[in-house]
Amino acid sequence: MSILLIYTGGTIGMHSDARTGALEPLDFEHLQQGVPELGQLGIETDACQFDPPIDSSDMTPEHWVELAHCVADHYDAYDGFVISHGTDTLAYTAAALSYLVQGADKPIVLTGAQKPINYDSTDSKLNLTDAFICACSQELAGVCIVFSGRVILGTRARKTCSKSFAAFSSINYPDLATLHDRQMLCYIRPEREARPRFYESLDEKVGLIKMVPGTDFELLEFMLERKDALVIE
Ligand code: GLU
């Protein structure tokens, strides 16, 4: 099995300085050293990374398109993909990628962590190892998030806890699979197509407005003047 790891940034690939507590990004070699479990899986892994790695709160739609390009360019060369990412906007990246890469017959797995890799209590190693196991699975396909032993469909995930290891929930949809002690139990096999469809761009003139009792109508007008379409939540 061969997997491409795309490291974008975030706590999962961070090392925290023992003295100052400052977080520093690791390159793939150091990441592999920090997670010896990855070597034990016997997976051939190549890595590419955002240079410099970014905090996921700095992710933009251009980055999503860049990630989709990266998957498209390497699609035939690998059996699956792991994208390591900060947790804050991980669910948005997963959703965007789900639309930019449709009908994939290989797993495209996003993961992150709540604690840096050199903390004793880190979840980084577990999440990375689980993500690689899922990326090698023939039962899974398309974009999903692997976090805290759960596999969540890319269009359904939301970060619902900022401190707990179980940071992500699947909204109105069951988990695709769960993982315990490196064994994956798959409940739902995502649909796949013979050949995935890759899209090149996103329409950024689509806005979202959250309606609450008392929402000012002028806010709606303001948004409509600037956007081609509005999703009213
Ligand atoms: N803001 C950071 C990020 O989302 C938080 C650290 C993390 O969750 O990885 O990249």
Boltz pocket constraint, residues with backbone or C-beta under 6 A from the ligand:
constraints:
  - pocket:
      binder: B
      contacts: [[A, 9], [A, 10], [A, 11], [A, 12], [A, 54], [A, 55], [A, 56], [A, 57], [A, 85], [A, 86], [A, 87], [A, 88], [A, 89], [A, 112], [A, 113], [A, 114]]
      max_distance: 6.0
